[in-house]
């Protein structure tokens, strides 16, 4: 399992299908994930909603 060692901004190129997979996974976190992960997943999903696919 990955461990976050620092926080920063990362630019990553994704295809539209990859972006949609990430969005789906983040929605699953809110339903099936650990409670500590729900808020960060929701925030990231909101940020990704601003990205036009």
N, C-alpha and C positions, 0 to 999 in steps of 0.2 A: 504494500500500500504506500502511496506517495505521502510525503510529509512536506507541508509548506514551511520553508525556511526564511523566506522574505516575501514582501508584497511589493509589486510594481506593475508597470504597464508593459504588456507584451503585444506586439503586432503579429498576427498569424493570418496567412492566406488560406481560405477554405473554399471549397466548392459549395454550391447551393445545397447539394444533397448532404454534405458533411455538416453544414450549419443546421440543417433540419434535424439530423440525428442528434446533435448536441442539444437542440431545443427539446426534443422528445425525452432525452435522458434527464434533463433538468426538471421537466414536468413529473417524471417518475420519482425523482428525489422527494418532491413535495408530497407524494402519496405513499411511498414505500421506504423512504430513506430515514436516516437517523434524524432526530429532532434538531440537533445542533447544525445540521446541514441544510435545513429547510430555508432559513432566512437568506443565507448566502446564495443558494440556488435560485430563489425567487428574485433576488437583486440582479443576478447575472442574466436571468431570463428576461427581466425588464430591460437591461442594457442591450441585449441581443434583439429585442423587439424593435429597437431603433434602427437596426441594420436592415436595409432593404434587400430582399432576396430575389 
